[in-house]
Amino acid sequence: MRLFNSQYNTASFIYNIRPKKNYSYKNNSNNLLLIFSSVLLILFTSLIDKIEATEENVNLGEFFIELNDNYTLQEFFTKYYQDNNDNLLLHDVISKSEKFNGIDLPNDNELQLISLNDDYDELSSDDNSKLNSPGMKIIYGRYPIDTLKQFYYDVNIKSVTLNRNLDLAEYIHQPNAPNHLNAITGSNNNEFVYDSMAGIGVDVYILDNGIELGYIVDDSLFTRVHKMLDYTQTTASAGNNNHGTFIANLVGSEFLGIAKKANIYDCKIVDDGNTNIFKLFYSLKAIVKQAKITKRPSIIVIPLITKRSSLINNFVSEIIHKYDIPIVVPAGNDGKDSCLFSPAGAYGTLNVGSITTNTDKSASVFEISKFSNYGNCVDLYTFGERILVSHTSSSNKSNDIVKSGTSLTSGIAAGLLAYHMSRGLSSKEAIDIMLKDSLSVQQPGVAFGNGNDIIKVIKLGN
């Protein structure tokens, strides 16, 4: 079955999708680029709330429409298609759905019904008695942008999902991995071994000074960065030297990150190295609203710090415990007790400090960085000194950028958290795994508030 469109040079189109529009799908690169850009626009803006985003391998324009259980096929077609005989339309769709040969996908603008209910196989053009049969009702097709918007706002449509690819579940070996990844696995051959899921389906929100696409280290991350909000008046390159871009690289880039397939959301709230509580709270509110609608696993990274504020701590803790969204924060770079700062001292945050990047993998040489905050509020430590945050190629290192600080450790930890959550773990389960897999390291001459001199260093378990 095809959708009628006056731009097609054929007379075989018999069904017209509502509302009637002139959508030009002529086969040229400019229009294809326009279509693809429009689809991405849906994902990046309001429609991201309901459309299941994919990070790569998008099959251009192909969508699955899942109807709510109490919404019949007849009601769907009656609302969105114009024809004198809805039963004939249904019969046509269902009969053609049985013709998939396992190789060729349906032609452009052909609809396909996908259901496990055998009643639909027996439907005839003059019998609608089985149209209300229960079970999942999924319709595959290609739709113009305006129609996808209608689907999004239709309460009777459960989901709108891109026809994305599935990858083999395997462990991948990354040779010549940067030091901070190599150290996490404890490998002696400069190799980082990770699960192929690697953050897929997890949304990571980074509250920083913006993500500059020109400093993203690989094309894979470029396609997974979504601009969510901008509460600033500066460019991403102004102020703190592409700080947000470096955090994004450490969270999810193919070469530098752990969550190599996670969706990264750019929440730009920092002007010239700082922001304020109002912008922080409003950005967090927007993230919570989106996460509640998408229902996708979500993580918030706040690589920011200020002196202790009970207001900030309480607001952040409410998000964590009421909405089950983990928030990863840096311990701070003042060489003091991290509990004296916010949001580092907020109850429930995943607070990450820095240790030295000594090339000796022996646990006895792991020491807290001189600049890193410490204490009971710090949950984990990882390498935060001279971390590679931007990389051009393995053969040319002249443009490589190296940075230090606990904001970088929070990015590394957020990537590992997304990595575990993509494997089906809740945020609490993922954090518990991170703590369980961590390496306990004694710090001679160091005593925290509870008299404990043991710190936990991030390790990636088997």
N, C-alpha and C positions, 0 to 999 in steps of 0.2 A: 504494500500500500504506500502511496506517495502523497505528499502534501502539495496542494496546488500552489503554484507561484508563477506569476506572469512573466518572470524573467527567464524561466526555463523554456527551451525550444522543443517542446513536446506537447502532444495533446492527450497524453495518457494520465495526467494528474487529475484525480477526481475528488479529492478531499481538500478542503481549505481550512487552515488553522486560524483561529480567532486571536486577536483582531486581524483584519485583512491589511497587510502591509506589502510594500514593494521592497523585497530584500534582494539586493544584487549579489549573487555568488558567482560572478563570471570568473573563469579560470585564469587569473593573472596574479602575479606575486604580490602586487600592492594590496589587492583586495583580500588575499589570503592572510597577509600580515595584519590587515585591519581587523579581520574576523578573529584571528588569534589574539590580538591585543585586546579586543573587546571581551573575549572569554576570560583573559587574565584579569581584566579590570573588574569583572564580576567577583573573581576570587579574592582580589585585593581589597575590595571595598565592602559594601553592605552585604552582598550575597555570600561572602565568605562564611557568614554565620550559619548558613544552611547547606551550602554546597560543600561536599567533601573535597578538600583541596588535595592535590597531589604535587609532589615536589619535582617530578620529572616524568618523561615518557608519556606526555599527554597525547592521547589520540584525538586529533583536532576535531572539536565540535561534537563529539559523541557523548551522549548522556543517558543515564538510567534514571527513570522517574519511578519512585516507589510510592504507591498509594497507601493511605491509611487503611486499616482493616475494615472499617465501616464505610469506605468510599468505593463504590462499584465502578467497574470499567465503563458501564453504560453512562454513569453520571460524568465520568471524566471525559469521554468522547463527546457527550452532549454539550458540555461546557466549552471544550476547546476546539471542536471540529464542526464544520457545517456540512450536513448531508441529510437527505430526506429519509434515509433508512439506517438508523444507528445499528440495528441488529446485523444488517448486511456488512456494515463497516467492521463490526466486531468479528464477524465470521471471516472476513477477508484477512484481518490482522492475524487471527489465530491460525487459520489454515496456512498462511505464509510463514508463520513462526516455526512450523515443523520442517522447513526446507533447508535449514542450516546444515551444510555438508562438513562442518568442522574446519574449514579452511577459509572460505570467502565470507567476509562480513557482509551484512545487508548493504545494498546500494545506497547512495546518498538519499536521505529523506525517506527511506523505507522504515516503517515502524516494525518492531518485533515485540511480541508478548512473551514474557518469561514467568512461568508459574509452575509450581510443583503439583498443582491441583488437576487431576485427570478430568474433572468436569468440563474444563474448557476445551479439551480435545473433542468432546462430543457435542459441542455447541453447533446448532444449525441456524440458518439465516431467519427462520421463522419461529425460533424457540429462544426465549430469554429467561426461562424459569431457573436457570443455573447461574445467572449473572451475579447473584449475591453470595456465591460460595465463598467460604473463608479461605485464608491462606495469603501468602505474599503475592502481591500483584505488581509486577515490574514491567515497564514499557521502555524499550530501547529505541532511540532515534536521534536525529540531529535537529536542533531547534534554533530559531533566530533569537537574538539577545532579548528582545522585548517579551517573548514568550517565556524565556527562562526567568525573567523578572516576575512574571505572573505566577509561575510555579512557586517561586520563592515565597510570595506573600499568600499563597493558597494554604489554608490551615488543613486541608484534606490531603495534602501531599507531604509524606513523611520525610523524604529526602530526595535530593538531586545530586547525582554522583557522576563524576567524569569517568570515562572508560579508560582506566589507567592500567599499566602493565604490572605484573607480579614477577618478582625476582626469585631465583633459587635461594633457599635458605642454606647459607654456607658461611664458613669462617674465611676471612680475607686477610692475606698477609700484605702489609704495607712496608716495603723495603725502604731503607734510608729515611726512616721516620724522624721527625724532629725530637730533640732531647726530652721535652716534657712528656711526649707520648711514649717514647722508649722507656723512660723512667717509671711510668705508671705500670707498665707490664713487667718491668724488671728484666727485660730482654738484654742479652749481651751481644746481640748481633745487629743492633740498630733496626729492629723490626717491630712493628706494631700489629698485633693480631686482633681482629675484632669480628663480631657477628655482622652478617650482611644487613640485618635490620637497621642497625646503627642510627636510631632516632626516628625512623620513618613513622609518620602519623602523629608526631608530637609537635606542639607549637611552643616555641621559646620566644618570649617577649623581652626585648633588651631596652631598658630605659637609660638612654645615654645621649651623646651629642650627634646622633645620626649615623647612618651606615652609608659610606661613600662607595658607590659601586665601582669606581675606578681603582680602589684599593682592595677589593675582594680578590682573594688569591686564586680562585678557580671558577670555571663556568658553572659547575654544579651548584655552588652556593649562590651564584648570581641569579639563577632561576628560582631559588627558594626564599629570597629576601622579599618581604612584603612591607611596603610603606603603610604604617597604620595611622600614626598621628604625628603632628609637628606643632609644638607649643613654643617655638623659638623664632628668632628673626635673623639667624645666621645660617651660613652654609655648613655642610657637614665638615668641611676641611678647616673651618675656623676654630679658634679656641684650642681645645686640648688634643690637637694632632691626630684626628681620626680615631679617637679613643673607642667610640662605638663600633667602628669597623673592625678594629683589632679584637674586640670582645666577640663579635660575630664570627670572625675567622677561627677563634679558639673554640667556640661552641660547635660550629657545624661545617667548616670548610672541609673539602675532600683531603687536603694535605695536612692541615694543622689541627683539625677538630676531631672530636670523638663521635658526636652525633652527626654523622656525615650525610644523613638524609632528612634531618629535622627541618620543619618550617621555621624560619626566623622572621620575627616581626619587629620592625624598626619603630620604636616609640621615642621620638626625638624631643627631649625636654630640657636639655642642657645647653645653655648659652655661655660661651667663653669659660668653660670649666666649672660652671655651677648652675644650680636651679633653685627652686624654692618649694616649700611644703605644698602650696596650692597646686602647682603643676604636677608634683608627685602624686598627690591624692587623686586629681582628676584623671591622670593617665591610668592609675591603678583601677579606678572606677570603670573606665572604658574597657580595660582588659577583662575585668571580672564579668562585665556585661557580655562581652563577646564569648568568653569561655563558657558561660552558662548556656549560651545558645548552640555553640558548636558541639559541646559535650566531648571535645577532643582532649586528650591529656595535655595539660598546659603547665608551663614553668615560667616564672618571672625572675629576671636577673636585674638586680639593682646595684650596679657597681659604684655606689655613692655612699658618702658617710658624712655625719655631722655629730656634734656633741649630743649626749644622751637627751632624748625627748620622749617622755611617756606618751605623748600624743601620737608620734610616729610609730613607736613600738606597738601601741594598742591597735592602731589602724592596720598595720602590717600583720599582726597576729590574728586579727579577725578574718582577714582574707585567707590565711593559711588554714585556720581551724573551721571556719564556717563554710568556706567554698572549696576546700580541699585543693588549693593551688599552692604548690611549694614555691618558696621565695629564696633565692640564693643571693648571699651578700658577702662582701669582702670583710675580713677582720679589721682592716684599717692599716695604715702605714705610719703610725706614730710611735711604735715601740712601747705601747702601753697596754693596759687591760682593755680588751675589746668590749667588755660590758659597759664601759664608760661612754660608748658611742651608739648612734642609731643610724640605720636600722640594725646594726650589727648585734645589739643587745636585745632585740625583739624575740620574745618567746616563740620557738617553733621554726625560726629561720635556719637555713643551712649556712652556717658561718664558716668561711674558709680562709685560713692563714697561709703564710708562705714559709717554705724551708729552702735551705741552700741547695744548689744544683751541682753538688760535688759529683764528679763522674764515677766515683767509687760507689757501687751499689750496696755496700755493707750498711746495715741499719745503724751501726754505731756512729756513722759520720753524718747522719741526717740531723741538722740543727735548724732551729727557728731562725729565719732571716733577722738581721739586726733591726730592720725597719718594721717588721711585721708585728702587729698587735697579737696578743696571746690571751690566755686565761680560760676560765670555765665556759665562756660564751662561744669559744671557737670549737667547732665540731670536728673539722678535718683540716689537714694541711696538705699542700702539694707544692710543686716547684714553681716559684714565682720570681726567680732572678734570671735576668738575661734570657727571656723567653722570646722565641721567634714568633712575631705576630703578623708579619707580612712577608710574602715570599714570591719571587718571580718565576724562577725555574731552577732546577738542580744544577744546571751548568753555569748560570750567571747569578752570583750572590751579591753583586754590587748594590742592588736596590733592596736587599733584605733589611727589615727593620726589627730591632731587638728592644724589648722593654722589660721593666720590672715593676712589681707591685701586687697587692692583694686583689685588686680589681681583676687582674688577669687570672688569678687562682679561682676566683668566683666563676669566671667564664669557663675554665677547664672543668670545674666541678659540675656546672650546669650541663655541659655536654655529656658528662658521664651519667648524670641523673636522667637526662633525656634518653640516653642509650638504654638504660635499664627499663624505663617506663615504656619504651617502644616494644619491649618483649612481653607486655601485658601486665606488668606490675603496677600497683597503685603507687602514689607518691610516697606513702609511708613505707611500703614494702621495698621500694627502690632505695630510699635513704637507709633503711635497716641493712640492706645488702651492702651498700657502700661502707657503712660502719663496720659490718661484720668482715668484709674483705680487706679492710684497712690494716696497715702494718703498725703495731704498737711500738713506739720508739721512746726510750728513756732519754730525758734531758738532764744530764748531771748539773747540779748547781741551780736548777730552776724549780721553784715550788709555786704552784698556783694557789688560789684561795682555799682549796680543799686539801692542800698539802701534796697533791698528786703531781708527779713530774713526768707523766706519760702523755705523749701526744699520739694522735692517730694520723698516719700518712696514707693518702689515697692510693689504692692499688686496684687494678682491674682483675677480678677473680676469673676462674675458669668458666 
